[in-house]
Amino acid sequence: MAVIHLDGEKIEVAPGSALHTVIPALPDGCCVAVIRPPVQERAATNSFSIHTTAGEVRIEAEGDKAAFLAARGAADALVLHWQDRYAAAFGPFTSPLQPVRKPNLYERGDMILGCGGYDPKHSYLIFSKSRHSADHGADAGGGVIGRVVAGRAVLDRWTTGDRIERIEQVISWADTSRSFTTTDLTITLEDGMQVITYVSIIAQGYSPGRITTEAAGSVEHMLASLAAHRFTVSRATSTHILDSGPAGTEVEAGHRHPRREGAVTVRTAGSSAGGIYIYREDVQSSPAHSIVGQVIQGIELVRIAKEGDILSIRIQPERIDLLGLPLSRAQKIAQERGFVLNADSDDGSRMIVSQEPATTLDVLKEKSATVTTAPAARVVDLELDDKKAPVSCAIFRRVTGLMNHDAGVIPLFFKFDDVYLFKPPVPPGLKINPENTPEGEVAAAALAITNDSRKGSGMVGVRLSANREFGPTSEPFEGTNIIGRVIDTEKLKGFKEREKVYIREVRR
């Protein structure tokens, strides 16, 4: 039998088996990373696997401090000496540490070389379980010798009696003839091959038992942008990969910090504002980037992904977005996720049109959410046509709130005959270029937005009957961008001018 490593787990397969025997199918369009076993060339990295009795932890050492870890052998088993809610320490052992009496600030996942009683003969490997400030008997620089990039959940499972069994330096194979991404499931599996199918991310401020909200807004943007569990690599450089799909969105500045390998950030300024970045190398902090998460598994897939690849993403926690849901479904979600749901009605058929707090981390921290509902008859369903009008649809989602939610709101400006006009808050300077302008006849119930060729740019409209002369916004065809269709046209008849119309996007 051949042994392969599938997402870190050892699996035995029959010789000559194809990839589809262990992965029957992939998420639509997503690729996997394949790392063939080394033949001759191997390169030592600053990455180490720490095997403990509670599971494996992968760390990235800091610079030349890797030499200390590489020198440790399997015989140097370290026992969990102490732990609390902030840290866990394994040892003791003797090290060349030169401790100073000074507290330092540590982040979750930091691995620290410290000592007890400021005696290097009683040194410990200390893992920070949450952000805290402490004097761990470290050197003048704070003693951080590495950071956990995979297996962070193991830090919370350690208990009395656990120990480090061995520390192994990870070997990387940079030769693209042996390391590559693919969607081909007919590839023959080889003994020792590694296959990575997804990237797992934990949100900034989220950890079991403790939640902080310093980056709640920017984290919510990440959760919304990656809600489909797909990361499309728009750009791949030596330091990062970028998904520019969410770009063009204003995101509040949040957690600024050095961008370590595996860090996930959202750009908060510039032409790519809203874009999601995952880092392959350590780079300095930037005022234009907020850290929103950290890769905890699948960093190999990030390292070798190329432009055009689509990566399968798993995120902790799952987003809590109740807008557009029937109250009965939202109540089930609240029960499953462990928070109290306060609603303005007991009617389970009503649709949720607002949620407070609006961010997932705030809901989880407060363990409660308050929602406003509307009768189903007051929520209008519609479909958007991204294939024919991707830019115009993106603009419509942005100005109605559909970019981040399945439900939005748009004010009814004017109605006459069978035409309904809406005036969403279009930001000054937003360009709406002609796109998917109609020819011949506009179908009944078509939804459109007026482009910049007309004075009424940004006006949204729907016409209940077909028309060969004017578009849904009563503009000539050249000034009309068709963006989709309204499903519940009959519901529109019940609204008055100046009323808010709640809308819900239906996706096929």
N, C-alpha and C positions, 0 to 999 in steps of 0.2 A: 504493500500500500504506500501511496505517496502522502506526504503531510504538507498541507498549505496553511497559511495564516489568513483567515478571513476576518477583517475588522478586528484583528488582534487575537482571535480565537483559533486554536489549532483544530484542524479538521482533516480526517483521513479520507482519501479518495482513491478510487481504483486508477492504476497507471493508465495514462492516455485519456482520462476524463476531460471533458470540455467545461468551460466556465459556466455554462448554463446548467450543469448538474448541481452546482451549489448556489447559483443565482438564477432561478427560473425566469425572472423578468426584472427589468429596470424601470424606475419611474420614467415617464415619457421624455425621451431626449437626453436623459442624464447619463453621465459616463462614470467609469470606475478607474481607479489607479491600479496598475499592474506593475509589480516590482519583481523581476525575475531573480532567481538566486545568483549570487556572484560567481563569476568564473575565475578571474584572476585579480582584477583591481578592486580594492576596497578602500574606503576613505573613512577615517575616524571622525566623528562629529562631536559637538558639545552636548549631544543628547544622551541621556542615561535612562535605563529602565531600572527602577527600584522595585524589586520583588518582595512583597510583604505577605504575611499570613492572611491579610484581609484583602489582598488584591494588588495589582500592579499600578505603579505611579510612574509616569514619564516626565522627566524634568529636562530643562535646557539650562546648562551651566553657564555662568557668567565669565566670559573670556578665559584667561589663563587659570582660573580657579578649577577648570575641568581636570587639571593634573591631579588635584587632591582626590577627586572621586575615582579617577582611573586607577589610582594606586590601591584602592580598597579592593579586597578579594572576597571570594565566597566564604572564606573562613572567618571573616570579620563580622559575624552576625551581631546585630544590635537589637537590644530589647527596648520596648516602649517603657521609658523610665517614668515619665509623668505626662499628663495632659490636662487641659482645661478647655473652656469654650473658645479660647483664643489660639492655642498652639498645642503641638504634640512633640515631645523630645525623645529621640532614640540614642542610647549610649549607656554608660560613658565609654570614652576611648581617649587616647592621647593624640594631640594635634600640635602643630607649630603655631597655634593661635597666639596673638598678642592682644589680650582683652583690654578694653578701656571702660571706665565707669560712666556710661552715657546711654540714656534711653534713645530709641529710634522708632520711626514709624514704619510699620510693615503692612503689606497688602496680603489678601488671601492668596495662597499658592506660593508665597516666598519660601525658599528653603535657606535656613540660616545656620551658619557655623558659630555656635556659642559655647559657653562653658558655665559650670556651677562654681560659685565662690571665687570667680576670676582665676581659676586654676586650669591651665590648658590640659592637665592630666585628667580632668573631668570634663572633657568636651562632649558636645551633643550635636546631632543633626536635628534641627528644630524646624518643623513645618508650621507655617502660619495658617490657621484655619479661618481667620476672619481679620479684617482690618483692625489693627491695634497699635498702641505705643507701649514699648516695654524695654527694659534693660536685660538682655539675654546674655550678657557677658561676651559680646561680640567685639570685633576690632573697630578701629576708628571709622571705617566706612560703613558700619552697620551690620557686616557679616553676611549679607545676602550672597550666596554662592550659586544660586540657581532658582528657577521658577517652574512650578508644575504646569505643564501644557496638556497633559492628558491624565485621566484618572482622579480628578479632584474629589469625586464622590468618596473615594477610598479614605480621604482625610477624616471624613465624618464617621467612618465605620470603625476606626481603630479603638480598641479597648484593652483593658488589662490583660497581659499575656501575649499580645501581638508583638511581632518582631520583624526586622528586616532580614531576609534570608540571603540575599545577594544583590550586588549592584553591577550591572552590565553596561558597558559603553555601546551605544547604538552605532551600527555601521551603515553608512549611506552609499547608495549606488547612483551616481549622478549621470552615468552613461545612458542617454535617452534610448539606446538600442535595447536596454534592459529595463528601463523605467519609463512608463508612458501611460497615457489615458486612452480609453477605448470604450466603444459601445458594442463591440463585437463579442458576443457570448459564445462564439465557436472556438475561441482561443483554447489551446490545449494547456491544461494545468501541469506544472512541473513541481517536483519535490522541492520544498523550501520556498516556493513562490508566495509573495504577499499580495493580497487583494484588498483594496480599501474602497468601500462602496458609498460612504457618506461622510460628511463633516458634522461633528456635534459641537454646538456652541452653547455656552452658559452666559446669560445676560449679566451686564454690569450691575452690581447691587443685589443680585439674587443668589442666595445660598440656602440650603435646608435649615430652617429654624431661625433665619435672620435675613431681613430684607431692608435695604436702604434705598432711598429714592432720589439721590443726588443727580441721577441721570435718567429719571423716569421718562421725561419727554423724548429724549433722543433714542432711548431704548425702545419706546413705543413705535418710533419711526422704523427701526430695524425689524421689530416683530411684524409690523404691517407690510413692510417691503418684502419680507421673506415668508409671508404667510402661506405661500404656495409651496414652501419647502424646496425652492429652487434658487440657485445663485448662478446667473449667467455671466461668464467671464467676458466683459467688454474690453478689458485691457489687462495684460499680464506683463509685469516688469520684474526686475531682479529683487525688488523689495516688497511687492504687493500684487494682489489681483483686485480688480474693481468690477462691481456690477453697477453700471451707470443707468440702469433702467429707472430707479427711483429719483434720478437727478432732476433738478428743476423745482424741488420742494424746499420751502423754508423750514429749517430745523433749528430749534433753540440750542445754544451752546450748553454743553453739559460737563462731563468728566474729562478734564484735560490731564494727560499723563504720558510718559514715554510710551511709544508704540512698540511693544515687544513682539517677537515672533508669535503668531497665532492671535494677536490682538485684532479685534473687529472694531472699526470706527465708522462714523458717519461724518461726511464733510458738511460743515455748517456755513461755509462762505465760498464765493467764487462760482465759476460757471458750472462746476460739478456738484454744487451744493445738493445734498440729499443722497448722493452716491454712497454705496456701501463698500468698504475696503476691508480686506483680510491680509495681514502682513506675513511675509515669508522671512523677513529679517528684522532685527531691532533697528528702529530709527528714532530720532528725537521727537519730543512732543511738538505739537503745532497748535496755534490758536484757532486754526480753521478745522480742526478735527476733534471730535468727542469720542472717547472710548465707550462702546456700547456692549461689548462682550469679549469672550475669550474662547478660542478653540480648545476643546478638552479631548477631542478624539478626531482622527482623520487629518492631522496636519500634513501627512505625506501627500494626500490628494491635493491640498493647497499648494504644496511645493512644486508639483510637476504639472499642474493644470495649465492649459494653454488657451489663448484667445479663442473664443467661440464655444468652449466647453460649458456644459451645464452641470453643476454639482448638486447632488442631493443634500439637503440641509436638515438637521434636527436641532431644535432650539429649546432650551429650558429658561423660563417656563413657557408653556403655550400661551398665546395671546388671549386675553379676555376682552372680547369686543361683542357686545350684546345688541348693537344697533341693527335694526332690520329683522330681528328675531321675534317670533311670537313669545309672549310672556311665559307661556307654559314651558317652552324650550329653554328660555333663560333661567327659569327656576330650577330645572334639572341640572344645568351647567353650574349654577351656584352651589347646589348640593354636592355635586361631584368635586368641585374645586375648593369647597370648604369656606365659603363666605356667605354672609347674610344678604339677601336681596330685598330691598325695600321698593315697592311699586305703588303707583297712584291708583291702581285698580286690582281687583281680584280676577278679572276676566282674562283667562289664559289665551284667548284668541286675539287680543289686542297686540299691536306691533310696537316694539320699543323704538323710540325716536331720539332719545337722549340718555346719556349715562354719566353718572358722577360718583367717584372720580373717573376721569376719562382714560387713565393709564393703567396698564396691567399691574405694575409694581405697587402703585398706590392702593389698588383694590386688594391685592394680596396682603399688603402691610396692615391696612385698616380692617381687613376681613369683612368688608361690607361694601355694597354699592347701592345707589339710589337711581331708579330709572323712571322716565316719563314715557307714557304709552299713548297711542292714538288708535282709534278704531281702524280695522283693516280697510274699511271703505274710504278712509282718508289717506291711505298710502298707495301711491301710484307706481306700478311696476313698469320697468322699461329695460330694453336691451341696447347695448352700445356695439357699434361695428368697428372694432379695432383693426381689422384687416384692411378696410378701405379708408379709414380716417383715424389712424393711430394718434396723430398729434392733436387733432381737434377733440378726440375722445379724452385724451389726457388733460386738456384744458378744461373740459366740462367737468371731469371728476374733481379737478383741483378747486374749481369755484363753487361746487355744490357739496363738497365734503365726501364724495364717493371715492376719493383717492385712498383714504384710510379706513373707510367703513362701507358696509353694504347698503347703508341707508344715508340719505342726505336730505337737504332742504333747498327749495328754490322758490322765490316769491313770484306770485302771479301778478304781472304788471298790467295786462290789458287783455280783454277778450271781445271778439266781435264775430258774428256769423259762426263759422266753424273753426276759427283761428284762435289759439291761445298763446299769448306772448309772455315770456318770463324774463326778468332782468336780474341775473345773478351778479354778485359783487366782483367784477373783473378788475384786477390790479392795473394801475396805470402803466403803460408801456408794454403790456402783454401783447405779443403779435399773434394774430390769427390769420395765417396765410390761406389762400384758396386751396381747398382739399376736398375731393369727392363731391364736386359740384354736379348737380343733376343734369340729365339730358332727356329731352322728350317729355317726360311726365314724372311728377313726384307722387309717389304712392300715398295713399291714405295712412294716417297715423305716423308718418315719417317724422323723426325728430331732427332738428337742424340748429346750427348756430351761425349767425351772420359773420362773415369774414371782414378783413380790413379794407376791402374795396368799397364798402358802404359806410355811411355815417353812423349807422346803428350797429357798428361792430360789437360783438359780445352778446347781442340779444339772442335768446333761445326761443324756439317756437315749435308748435305742432299744429298740423291742419288735419281735421277729421275726414276730409274727402280728398281724392286725387285732384291734381291741378297741372295743367300743361303750360302755365304762364308764370306763376309765382311759386316760390318755395314756402316752407312752413312758417318762415318769419315775415312773409309778405314782401320779400325782396326778390329781384330778378335772379335767375338761376346762377349767374356768375358771382353773385354776392352771397350764395348759400352753400354752406358745408353740411352735407347730410351725415349725421353721426350715429343714427340708430333708429329705433322705433319705440313708440309708447304702446304698451300692452293693454293697460286699463284705461282706454280713452273715455269710456262711459263715466268713470269716476271724476273726470275733469269737470263735467257739467255741474257738479255739486259745489264747486269752489267759487268764491267771489274775488273780485279784483283786490289786490293788496294783501290777500291771504297767503300764508306760508303753505306750500304744497310739499308734503313729505314724499320723497321718491326712494325707490329701492331698485338696485340693479340686479337683474336676473341673468345668470351666466349659464350657457348651455354646456 
